Structures are given as structure tokens and as C-alpha cells.
């Protein structure tokens, strides 16, 4: 039986730092055992000539799990380097910024999908997901299997139009097209319980997300996200190109069950609301 240890990003960083500081100086200076994965040659292609995105993808540069592990080259961590490809901060409408600033610490915690046991949704699955994603791709169809909460998504690549009156979904309602070797997926109609980032960045019913997928080499998949939400944002926000790397494992069962933390936070939130009402 393979044991899976799951830590939050902050928890992992703290554990790693504490361990490294406890080592002798000579041990701290040892060569990294986990290094960035190389490009690995040209990307595979489907029978229609388009890049094949099939694979087991890690949200880092190593092509393997790095959370909680030691001897990891910093260049192998994360999906992008903000010093190399800086990411502009979102510019919110005044009312939206005020709403975010007014959120209590409890409300901010409850807005996190990792706490409330809800799907991260799109685009958060690409922006705040430390777990792997399995993609199965063939001409006309892409299936994305997310390890986190064992969510899945099917994207039809036949150019079908977006619905006029979309049903609100966690992953939105999508249409796709090719621009050369880049797959462009546009989505609208989102469940209002999803957040763009775990910092209170909520969205309106006018949210539109455009994902751009490219596979420049065998081992690399790039995902870039454009967020348009005129009710919440003063201007569209574009993410840095985020690199995912190819692994050779599986997505594992990961369900949010028996979450006592959620119950306690909801009780605390009720107390906060009662305090405001007085």
C-alpha cells in the first residue's frame, strides 16, 4: 500500500525549512537530488497532426512529486518563476475590492476549496492546484482528470458554440478551437461558489475564462489563463505561462471526507455574524 502524505503549501514550506535549518552546513550544501526535467524532444502528435496533450502532468518543473521532499532544486518547484515571467496583479472594481477587504479571516478560509470541500473549478484548477492532472486527448475530445477531489472535465474540440443560457457549472461551459498548435478553450457560466484565487477573489455571472494550452516539447505543457469579468475587474487579467511537466504515474483517490475543520469554521462564522448584528 503506497502512503500519500498531503501537506498544504505553507505547511510543506515550513517543514522543509525547519528540516534544512536543522542540518549541518555541509549537508545543506549537498547537490540537489531532484532537478528540473529536460524538454525531452518534440511533442507527440495526434492522427490529425495536432499536439497530443495526453499525459500525467505535475504542477512543477520536476515531472514528479516534490512537496515535502528534500534535496529539490528550487528551479524544479512551482509552475512559473515570477522573476522571469512576472504576473500582474488583478485590478478590481472599487466595490469588489472593498468586498474582498471586508472579508474576515474565517470568511477567507471558507472561500478556499481545500477547506470547503468544493471543486476548485476553472481557472483555479490551473492557478491553485498542487496535485496532478491526467489528460486523455484524441481528435475532437479532451478529458481532464484532476486528482484533487477526483474531479473531471470533458472538453469537446469540435467548435460547438457556447450555450446562450448556460447552466452554472464549477468548470464552466466550454467551446474550443485551434490557433496553430495552441488549443484555445473559452468558458462561461460558472457556479458562484468558485473563487479565482484563495485570497477572496470572487467572480460575477459575467466571468469568462480563456485557457491556452501548448506543448512545446515532450515533457512540457504550458497553460496560460485570461480572466475577463467586467463586473469585478477593471480590466482583463492574464496569468503568466505556467509549465506543467510529464510524469509516469497515476492520479490517486483523493476525497474530502469527515472534514471537522469546515464544521468548526462554519460555527465560528455564525458567531461573527451574530456579533455584527448586535
Backbone torsions as a table, in degrees:
resi	resn	phi	psi	omega
1	UNK	NA	125.2	-178.8
2	UNK	-87.8	127.7	-178.3
3	UNK	-90.2	128.5	177.8
4	UNK	-106.8	121.4	175.8
5	UNK	-101.9	125.2	-177.3
6	UNK	-120.2	119.5	176.4
7	UNK	-118.6	151.5	170.0
8	UNK	-67.5	163.1	-178.6
9	UNK	-59.5	-45.7	-179.4
10	UNK	-65.2	-41.3	179.6
11	UNK	-63.1	-42.1	179.2
12	UNK	-62.9	-44.8	-179.5
13	UNK	-62.0	-40.9	-178.9
14	UNK	-66.5	-42.5	178.8
15	UNK	-62.7	-44.4	-179.1
16	UNK	-63.0	-45.2	-179.0
17	UNK	-63.6	-44.4	-179.3
18	UNK	-61.6	-41.0	-179.8
19	UNK	-66.2	-46.2	-177.5
20	UNK	-63.1	-38.4	-179.4
21	UNK	-70.4	-21.7	180.0
22	UNK	-83.3	-10.5	-178.8
23	UNK	-83.2	152.9	172.0
24	UNK	-60.3	155.9	-179.1
25	UNK	-57.2	-38.7	-179.8
26	UNK	-62.4	-36.1	179.2
27	UNK	-73.9	-32.4	-179.5
28	UNK	-67.9	-22.2	-176.3
29	UNK	-97.8	10.6	-179.4
30	UNK	-69.5	159.9	-178.5
31	UNK	-69.1	144.8	179.4
32	UNK	-64.7	138.7	176.8
33	UNK	-93.6	-22.7	176.6
34	UNK	-114.4	116.7	-175.5
35	UNK	-118.8	167.3	177.8
36	UNK	-59.4	142.4	177.8
37	UNK	-77.8	135.2	178.6
38	UNK	-72.2	167.0	-178.2
39	UNK	-58.7	-38.7	174.6
40	UNK	80.3	21.1	177.2
41	UNK	91.1	-176.2	-176.2
42	UNK	-69.3	154.9	179.0
43	UNK	-71.8	144.2	174.8
44	UNK	-69.4	158.9	-179.3
45	UNK	-129.7	153.2	177.9
46	UNK	-79.3	175.9	-179.8
47	UNK	-64.9	-21.7	178.2
48	UNK	-89.5	3.8	177.1
49	UNK	90.7	-7.6	-179.4
50	UNK	-81.7	154.7	177.0
51	UNK	-58.1	141.3	179.9
52	UNK	-98.5	116.6	-178.0
53	UNK	-91.1	7.1	179.3
54	UNK	-57.8	134.1	177.0
55	UNK	159.8	172.6	176.5
56	UNK	-105.2	110.1	-166.9
57	UNK	-108.7	134.6	178.7
58	UNK	-104.0	139.4	178.5
59	UNK	-82.6	57.1	178.0
60	UNK	-162.0	-175.4	-178.9
61	UNK	-101.5	12.6	-172.4
62	UNK	-103.7	-20.5	-175.9
63	UNK	72.8	16.8	177.7
64	UNK	-158.9	168.5	179.4
65	UNK	-68.8	135.8	179.6
66	UNK	-122.5	-15.2	-177.2
67	UNK	-62.8	128.8	177.5
68	UNK	77.4	3.6	-179.5
69	UNK	-102.9	157.0	-175.7
70	UNK	-111.2	162.5	-178.7
71	UNK	73.2	31.2	-178.3
72	UNK	-98.9	125.2	175.0
73	UNK	-63.5	127.5	179.2
74	UNK	-54.3	-28.0	179.4
75	UNK	-69.0	-14.6	179.6
76	UNK	-94.4	-2.3	-178.8
77	UNK	-98.6	151.1	175.5
78	UNK	74.6	169.4	-178.5
79	UNK	-100.7	-10.3	175.5
80	UNK	-160.4	158.6	178.5
81	UNK	-104.9	110.2	-176.5
82	UNK	-62.0	-19.7	177.1
83	UNK	-77.0	-28.3	-179.5
84	UNK	-91.2	-45.4	178.6
85	UNK	-125.4	79.6	-178.0
86	UNK	-61.5	146.8	-177.3
87	UNK	-113.4	119.4	-179.1
88	UNK	-64.9	143.3	176.7
89	UNK	-75.0	148.8	176.9
90	UNK	-66.9	145.7	178.2
91	UNK	-109.0	110.0	-173.6
92	UNK	-90.0	153.0	167.1
93	UNK	-62.1	151.6	-174.9
94	UNK	-56.2	-45.0	-177.4
95	UNK	-65.8	-35.9	-179.3
96	UNK	-70.1	-40.7	178.3
97	UNK	-63.5	-40.8	179.0
98	UNK	-64.0	-39.3	179.0
99	UNK	-63.6	-42.9	-179.9
100	UNK	-65.6	-43.5	-178.5
101	UNK	-65.8	-26.4	-177.5
102	UNK	-83.2	-7.7	-179.4
103	UNK	-68.5	133.3	177.8
104	UNK	-76.5	163.7	175.9
105	UNK	-54.7	-36.1	178.5
106	UNK	-66.3	-43.9	178.7
107	UNK	-62.7	-39.0	177.8
108	UNK	-63.5	-40.8	177.5
109	UNK	-64.0	-42.4	-179.5
110	UNK	-69.8	-16.5	177.5
111	UNK	-81.1	-10.2	-178.3
112	UNK	-84.4	128.1	-179.6
113	UNK	-63.0	-29.2	179.4
114	UNK	-66.9	-19.3	179.9
115	UNK	-98.5	-43.2	-173.6
116	UNK	-89.5	4.1	174.1
117	UNK	63.3	25.8	176.6
118	UNK	-105.6	155.7	177.3
119	UNK	-58.8	145.1	177.3
120	UNK	-64.9	-34.5	-179.2
121	UNK	78.0	-176.3	178.5
122	UNK	-107.8	133.3	10.8
123	UNK	-95.5	5.2	-173.7
124	UNK	-59.5	-27.2	-179.1
125	UNK	-61.6	-24.2	177.6
126	UNK	-99.5	-15.7	-174.7
127	UNK	-103.1	-26.2	-174.8
128	UNK	-141.0	43.4	-177.0
129	UNK	-120.2	110.0	179.5
130	UNK	-87.5	4.2	-176.7
131	UNK	-107.3	167.9	-174.7
132	UNK	-80.4	162.9	177.0
133	UNK	-132.4	132.9	175.0
134	UNK	-100.6	128.8	177.5
135	UNK	-115.2	132.0	173.6
136	UNK	-116.5	120.9	-170.5
137	UNK	-130.2	134.7	172.6
138	UNK	-144.9	165.9	179.2
139	UNK	-54.8	124.2	176.9
140	UNK	90.8	-6.9	-175.5
141	UNK	-155.5	138.8	172.7
142	UNK	-132.2	130.6	174.6
143	UNK	-113.4	130.8	178.0
144	UNK	-114.0	121.3	-178.5
145	UNK	-110.7	109.2	-175.6
146	UNK	-93.2	127.7	178.0
147	UNK	-62.8	-39.5	-178.1
148	UNK	-64.1	118.0	-178.8
149	UNK	61.4	12.2	179.9
150	UNK	50.6	44.8	174.5
151	UNK	-82.0	160.9	177.1
152	UNK	-145.9	163.5	-178.4
153	UNK	-151.5	137.5	176.8
154	UNK	-116.2	127.1	179.8
155	UNK	-116.6	119.1	175.9
156	UNK	-82.8	133.5	-174.3
157	UNK	-106.8	24.6	-176.7
158	UNK	-95.9	8.7	176.8
159	UNK	78.8	14.8	179.9
160	UNK	-59.4	143.5	-175.7
161	UNK	-71.2	158.3	173.8
162	UNK	-69.8	146.3	179.2
163	UNK	-66.8	146.6	179.7
164	UNK	-70.8	-37.5	177.8
165	UNK	-124.5	80.8	-173.8
166	UNK	-70.8	142.3	172.0
167	UNK	-75.6	131.6	-179.5
168	UNK	-63.3	121.6	-178.7
169	UNK	-128.2	154.2	179.5
170	UNK	-62.6	-37.1	-179.3
171	UNK	-102.2	7.7	176.7
172	UNK	75.3	178.6	175.8
173	UNK	-109.5	125.7	-165.9
174	UNK	-118.6	153.0	166.6
175	UNK	-134.1	155.6	-174.9
176	UNK	-140.3	153.5	176.2
177	UNK	-151.4	163.5	176.8
178	UNK	-104.0	135.9	168.6
179	UNK	-118.0	91.2	-172.4
180	UNK	66.3	-122.3	178.3
181	UNK	-97.2	10.9	178.9
182	UNK	-103.0	126.6	175.9
183	UNK	-88.8	123.5	-178.1
184	UNK	-110.5	121.2	-179.0
185	UNK	-117.9	121.3	178.1
186	UNK	-108.9	135.0	-176.2
187	UNK	-136.6	144.1	176.1
188	UNK	-139.1	173.0	174.5
189	UNK	74.4	76.1	-175.1
190	UNK	-112.8	145.9	172.6
191	UNK	-62.0	132.2	-174.4
192	UNK	-75.2	0.9	177.1
193	UNK	-88.3	-3.2	178.5
194	UNK	-89.4	152.0	177.5
195	UNK	-123.2	146.1	-179.7
196	UNK	-70.3	-46.1	178.3
197	UNK	-134.3	155.4	-176.9
198	UNK	-80.0	40.8	179.2
199	UNK	-126.3	20.2	-179.3
200	UNK	93.0	1.5	-179.7
201	UNK	-70.5	95.3	179.3
202	UNK	-89.8	180.0	179.0
203	UNK	-138.7	166.7	178.3
204	UNK	-104.4	-176.7	178.5
205	UNK	-75.7	-3.1	178.3
206	UNK	-100.6	12.1	179.4
207	UNK	-61.3	131.4	172.7
208	UNK	-130.4	130.0	-178.8
209	UNK	-119.7	131.6	175.8
210	UNK	-117.9	119.8	177.4
211	UNK	-104.3	138.2	177.7
212	UNK	-121.9	116.1	-178.4
213	UNK	-107.2	133.2	173.5
214	UNK	-140.0	153.8	178.2
215	UNK	-129.0	87.2	-175.3
216	UNK	-69.1	-17.6	179.8
217	UNK	-156.5	177.0	-179.3
218	UNK	-56.3	-45.1	-170.6
219	UNK	-95.8	-3.7	-176.0
220	UNK	-118.5	136.5	168.1
221	UNK	-126.4	129.9	179.2
222	UNK	-106.0	134.6	177.6
223	UNK	-127.4	124.5	178.2
224	UNK	-123.2	137.9	-173.1
225	UNK	-121.9	134.7	173.0
226	UNK	-115.7	125.5	179.9
227	UNK	-111.5	121.8	176.1
228	UNK	-118.7	125.4	-178.3
229	UNK	-156.3	81.3	-172.5
230	UNK	-60.9	-21.5	178.1
231	UNK	-76.5	-28.7	-174.2
232	UNK	-107.3	-37.5	-175.7
233	UNK	-105.4	146.6	174.4
234	UNK	-75.6	-26.2	178.7
235	UNK	-154.8	158.5	179.1
236	UNK	-59.1	150.2	178.9
237	UNK	-115.7	133.9	179.4
238	UNK	-119.8	133.0	178.9
239	UNK	-77.5	164.2	168.8
240	UNK	-69.8	153.2	173.3
241	UNK	-63.2	125.1	-176.4
242	UNK	-107.6	128.0	-176.1
243	UNK	-94.6	126.6	171.2
244	UNK	-110.4	146.5	-176.0
245	UNK	-119.8	151.2	-172.4
246	UNK	-79.6	130.4	174.2
247	UNK	-115.5	-173.1	-179.9
248	UNK	-132.7	28.4	-178.6
249	UNK	-106.6	-151.4	-178.0
250	UNK	-129.8	164.3	167.0
251	UNK	-88.0	137.7	-174.4
252	UNK	-107.0	163.4	176.8
253	UNK	-63.3	129.9	-179.9
254	UNK	-150.3	96.9	179.2
255	UNK	-115.7	149.3	178.7
256	UNK	-91.9	102.2	-176.0
257	UNK	-129.2	151.9	175.0
258	UNK	52.0	49.1	-174.6
259	UNK	-86.9	89.4	-179.7
260	UNK	-69.1	-28.8	-179.7
261	UNK	-59.9	-39.9	-179.9
262	UNK	-63.1	-43.9	-179.6
263	UNK	-61.8	-44.1	-179.3
264	UNK	-65.8	-40.1	178.5
265	UNK	-65.5	-38.6	178.6
266	UNK	-64.9	-37.6	176.7
267	UNK	-64.9	-43.2	179.1
268	UNK	-63.1	-39.0	178.5
269	UNK	-63.7	-39.5	178.1
270	UNK	-61.8	-39.4	178.0
271	UNK	-65.3	-39.1	177.3
272	UNK	-62.7	-42.6	-179.9
273	UNK	-64.9	-38.7	178.2
274	UNK	-64.9	-36.7	178.0
275	UNK	-66.1	-38.8	178.4
276	UNK	-68.2	-32.2	-176.3
277	UNK	-72.9	-20.6	-177.7
278	UNK	-78.4	NA	NA
